[in-house]
Amino acid sequence: MASNGVLEDINQTVAYIPYQGEDAQDDHDSYTLFPDRDLPNGYELRLEAYRAAWLKCLTRIQDLTRALHAPAVDKVSELVNKSYIDILPGLPYPELSVISVSTNGVSSSFLDEITSQIEGRDDDVLFGDANGGHLVTHIFPSDCPNISSAMKTLVTGFITKYEQELGSGKRKPGSSLSTMDLNLLQAWFDALLRVRESNENEVRLVVVLHDFEQFEPPVVQDLFEICSLAIPRLPLVFVLLLASPPSPSYIHMTYPRRILSLLQVRTCVFPWSNDVLHEILLRTFFDVEFEPELMIGPVQIDFLVDFFERHSVSLDSLVSILQLAHMKHFEEPLTVFLHDERLGSSDAGNNVLGEPASFGFLEALFTRVYNTQDAGDQKEWLNTSIDGLLSTVRTARKAFRSRVRLLRVALQVILLIRTFMLSEGYKVEATLPELMCGALRGRIQSVTKYLCTMVKKLRREQINKLLPELRDFFASLPDKVRRVEKTISSRIDTAFSARDDEAHVVAGLLSEWLMAYFEERIVSLEDTPLWDIWYTGSTPFPADLLNPSIRASILAGLLHPQDFSASVAANGRSEHDTEDDGEDEDDSLLHMPDTSILFQRYLESGKMINVYDWFESFAVVLEEQKRHHQRTQSRNLPESNGKPSTPRTPRTPTRHNRGGKGRQRKEQDSDDQEAEEETEENWRLEVQARFIRALHELDYVGFIRHTGRRADHVMRTVFDAPISE
């Protein structure tokens, strides 16, 4: 065994045992959930369509996120630039500049945007100066177990990051300052200013403290006290990233007044996450000027809102949920027509659909298009060509896009009237997510009826405020939308021109026109043909993929590892199950991995487990596995000349030279015995190594707990696990 030396070396902490089995071949046919009605290359086509749709949606979300981050990023940058400039006169000592940033609900790109703007990467590179911004270093809680490590991380963080600007001169350990001394940072900072030819009032040393609540308060207190002695010679600015809400303030509740008196704390708060969520959903899927490739349904919106209110308020979770919704949608084979019914080119579509393997896909498409229960009618197939089916898909796409576009316009009108009513003091109970879900379901009549009734009761001055807003909205629509909405737009122009004559008559007519307009535009999207290609509808969201049950998944993986194996064929049977169908529970262990074998014996034990007995039961299964493997190999040996091999009969020795042959046989038997003993020793070491590896895996997951009373025993931590049948 090649790893014997490594296993016996006490200085080695890890031993690598390479896998010696055969790798299973990847089967792309298993990627489809509907093999009877999918294209031969449907997986690749759907993956390409998914990438294009998700990239468009993700780009839109990122643009909106950057726009929402911009005010907070600009404020942090402004506070850094004004540090140690606007100083109150009469202070007994200078205050250390501290900026508290509440990162609750922000995206992971928020910190990158702050760092980029503080360092001046974009502006300075644009004007040809890449070294003109502030200096930034990052400190994490794990870097600061004590004050010495914290000071060393602070000093070396700046020097290491910007060492290229000063060259790579090596300092002499005997004549240099300690790496935790701020005087070293002061000397380095002065040299950097001379190289940059900058003024000390133009550059700040920005220290970003990540996860500020995780730092030890005594360490941070000492850090602030030491750094306050070095300002304003060293223009240190601390940016604290807090996950806690801004009120009550974590800094004021945790640190004493003695420390707070040394600081000039300024706060930067990000907008409330629910409002940000509503804004992103509205401007991504219900904006008149933007059309996503895939429209999410009310189920996904309800799940997003509930997840934000109950679990996480991070924008990263919004991106993950929308991406999972896109991935779930493209499991349907018909979604290959999301962008183009020709599947990329004018000839490729007919070539792919004309193959015999695509007949199941064509039958499913034919059934959906003509809404028939019997899709095997040969007369219908003779009268319908592939081009006719593709033309029907193209017509359905145009109809769906047009209906969604007009639905967005109608929802924007409802939101405009709702905002106006709230500004006038009226009460509207429907929330923004409820309005979006109701519009998609076509069940928003109660809200539209209430709004139209309130429009009918408006006074003259209120009508004079509402009509210009409606008129400006329809005038700002894109040309292709404005032509379709010409009727309602002309009616609003008529009401606008007659608003000074009789206000109550104009309000009544406007209410009737709006009510008829909402009834015509707000209908369910599931009434359009082939709607499930471009719309998720009421498809349940795969919540288990986002927030799975960890305990159930681990137990299922240990009890039924064959369900998670890539070698499981389409019929659901493993490659090992093809030999014997009637095998009992003990025989089923022969095809399980080591960790599952050890876990099966774990479930059969009591509260305390004797490790040696556990090892012996594990070794019994491995011995049976070895014999089973040898029997399988002996049955699969090739037969010579088409005849089964027969055992060779040993020859009876003659009396001539019987003594010499006896000595040779003894020597051969001795060599065979030594080889067999060496093989047994290697096998015993392999069994021990496999047992230790499986035991460590169970220990890492948390199934066992060590006890100090008995060194050769461990305790179980899981008792209600189902025993595999």
DAFEN-V44921 format. One record per pair of residues at least 24 apart in sequence whose C-alpha atoms are under 6 Angstrom apart, sorted by sequence separation. I is the first residue (numbers start at 0). GAP is how many residues later the second one is. If there is no record, write none. Layout:
i & gap
I & GAP
I & GAP
//
This chain:
i & gap
151 & 27
151 & 28
150 & 29
211 & 29
466 & 29
154 & 30
204 & 30
205 & 30
207 & 30
210 & 30
211 & 30
203 & 31
204 & 31
205 & 31
206 & 31
207 & 31
208 & 31
209 & 31
210 & 31
204 & 32
205 & 32
589 & 35
557 & 38
72 & 41
76 & 41
459 & 43
340 & 49
455 & 51
455 & 52
455 & 55
454 & 56
451 & 59
133 & 69
137 & 69
133 & 70
134 & 70
135 & 70
136 & 70
137 & 70
138 & 70
139 & 70
134 & 71
135 & 71
146 & 72
140 & 73
145 & 73
140 & 74
441 & 80
441 & 81
441 & 82
438 & 83
440 & 83
439 & 84
594 & 99
610 & 101
610 & 102
609 & 103
608 & 104
608 & 105
607 & 106
607 & 107
606 & 108
606 & 109
406 & 114
406 & 115
285 & 122
95 & 132
395 & 133
97 & 139
100 & 139
102 & 139
103 & 139
297 & 139
96 & 140
97 & 140
98 & 140
99 & 140
100 & 140
101 & 140
102 & 140
97 & 141
101 & 141
558 & 165
97 & 166
98 & 166
94 & 167
95 & 167
96 & 167
97 & 167
98 & 167
99 & 167
100 & 167
101 & 167
94 & 168
95 & 168
98 & 168
104 & 168
94 & 169
337 & 195
334 & 198
104 & 208
105 & 208
106 & 208
104 & 209
105 & 209
106 & 209
104 & 210
295 & 239
296 & 239
298 & 239
52 & 240
293 & 240
294 & 240
295 & 240
296 & 240
293 & 241
45 & 290
44 & 291
37 & 295
38 & 319
36 & 323
37 & 323
35 & 324
36 & 324
23 & 543
//
